[in-house]
Amino acid sequence: MTMGRLLVIVLAALMALAGAGLAWGGGVLIANGGSWYYLLAGLALAASGWGLFRKKSYAFPLFGTLLAGTLIWALWEAGLDGWALVPRLVAPAVLGLILLLPFVRTQGGQAGVNAVRLPVLVIILTIIAAGVYSEPDKTGLPGASPLAAVANADGDWKHWGRTADGNRFSPLGEVTTSNVGKLQLAWSFKSDVEPTAFHSFQATPLAADGKLFVCLDRNIVVALDQETGKQVWRYDPKPDLTGVFSPICRGVSWFEAPAGAQECPKRILFGVADGRMMAVDAETGQLCRSFGVGGAVDLKAGFGPMDKGAYFPTSPPSIVGGLALINGWVNDGMHVNEPSGGVRAIDALTGKLRWVWDSGRPDPAKPLAPGETYTPGAPNAWGVYSADEALGMVYLGTGVQTPDYYGMGRSPGAQLYSTSIVALDIATGKPRWHFQTVHHDVWDLDVSGQPVLMDITRNGQTIPALIESTKRGQFFVLDRRTGVPIYPVTERPVPQAGVPEERLSPTQPYSAAFANVADPPLTEKQMWGATPFDQLWCRIAFRKARYDGDFTPPGVRDAIFFPGSAGGSNWGSTTVDAARGLLIANSLHMPDIGHLVPRAEADRIAAKSGEGGHASAFIFPQTGTPYGMTRGVFLNPLGVPCKQPPYGKLTAIDLNTGKVRWSKALGTAISAGPLGIESHLPFTMGAPNLGGSIATAGGVIFIGATQDRTFRAIDEGNGKELWSFRLPAVGAATPMTYRSSKSGRQFVVIAAGGHPALPGPVGSTVMAFALPK
């Protein structure tokens, strides 16, 4: 037997085995109401392999027919969507090319080999055409022109969202759409702090008083020289991180004390992961000893008994009217009666507690009685807040009373304020109004994005507005004076029949008149993979799971939740360019899958896997309820998302019409691949992303966020990518920009450090870019 014949026998055997596998899986898919293609294709592939082994005259024509049928089926299901065609056409085309090799033709019988050539050629041309067609479309829109220069435009960045409005828009215009391509790395500052286990560097630096202020791992705060990035001072709060699964710090806060302050007239306030808020002198980094007790305030006071690490601040305090407003993360899914999510207002000068708002206490300013605690499990507000001091209101988004995935037993106050936008009176802490974005939330759809304040023109009237992004991909546009929707919100019926013990809301609110970044409901056709086999696996899993569209309720059978708990739109919020009338939003498009686990089984799993720190990788215990909860991203066995790309988008919405101006896939496939192996394919895919964007008077959007570890400059007018820089790790943070007080140059800065949900290198590097001198 010749080597060529032996190789053909091996190829034939593999074709037959692969065909048998596809046929068996196809039968399972049909039994669950799915496509017939895989059964028919599997039988044809197995028969072709058998014919190749036996040198039968039907082998090549049968495989050619399979190729032609596959092409027709693929175009019928996916059109010219290049990424959707990959698992449908690439493997068959490669196999067709192998069959056309001279030794395969010779040892396989030669008969009918021409029946393979034409379908292979057509498939290759189709793949090429789809690749061209799938590239970012030409919007036909003009690029953004720089705004007229504003005299003495503020070159600092003193709030996490640049202003108390949270708009993330800078009036600086040195960097424009025409010169941004010349941006260069000006300096970088690499942290020497050892990253924690669940590491994510999400900090947005502040620029003020000639320095940059940023928090590193373990809540260490540094001041950097604006021109060089060299460390000016450093303060280490030495936190006790026992039980803290991820000591995230998204930023610090700047406060200028009233005239006459003896200590720390300019100070940096920040939360610490062991439940403290601290203040240091902005000039020296020394503790402000007159703040609180020796420079610190205990944020856990009044909580009563609690697990270590169950509560910790992750976002910077919001400085409003001389108050520092702060709350924190409360562990998801662990047990009932977790710490209160009460929002604390602390005097930014003295550290004295002014009021605490939680859903169970009608008077936020009333001190606790001896032995009294704040309301256990009251919904928290862990994101960044916005404020309108003229109206005397601070605006925040809330989570749910824990645990997240089972809602019976929640208090009336928690039901009222969970997953809502709440406007609090700055002076008293009492709610002025609230708007609920999800009723009886059992999906972990916290309102995590910073509310953005701006004025909107509707029917010739200028209305002070608030826009809140949501994990659902919906945007709620409200009059910030009253909470009344500016764009109508309608209640729609949603799926019912979760577990018998649960009472779900029969309807949910939809902001139908304003554009959203949510995808249409999933279908079997959208199930994806790197090959036909893992695509088939995803189709079967999709058909076996419950999926009724939005708000499919958790049950004891696997259910698919789309968008997943990471969004939609998450804590990165949105960017608003009021001058151009645009809202910029990056969004994530990946479903989750999971199910409720009856109590006894959940206890067994939790005991086996351990409950240390955050919920175990296998289950959210939800102790004190009838069910635990398993949940994760809907991936196939190769670690590839079961939904076809794109997984990330960047969208511009006209604020005055509520319509999409443009929308583009954001990010490439360069860092993605099966089994965690990076493909290095530089093709636009729409990568998973976590973080936020900014915009500038120069007409440029800056955003990192994506799994492909790339920092990008985007033309605000049409979404065209103008410049990019490969980062050492995912830039899962919101960037910022400032004018150096020394040289007058505009710098653009991002923190690059990675994120556990976006595989890749970890680290903590602050990187600053500028035009050449």
Order of alpha helices (4+ residues) and beta strands (2+ residues): alpha-alpha-alpha-alpha-alpha-alpha-alpha-beta-beta-beta-beta-beta-beta-beta-beta-beta-beta-beta-beta-beta-beta-beta-beta-beta-beta-alpha-beta-beta-beta-beta-beta-beta-beta-alpha-beta-beta-beta-beta-alpha-beta-beta-beta-beta-beta-beta-beta-beta-beta-beta-beta-beta
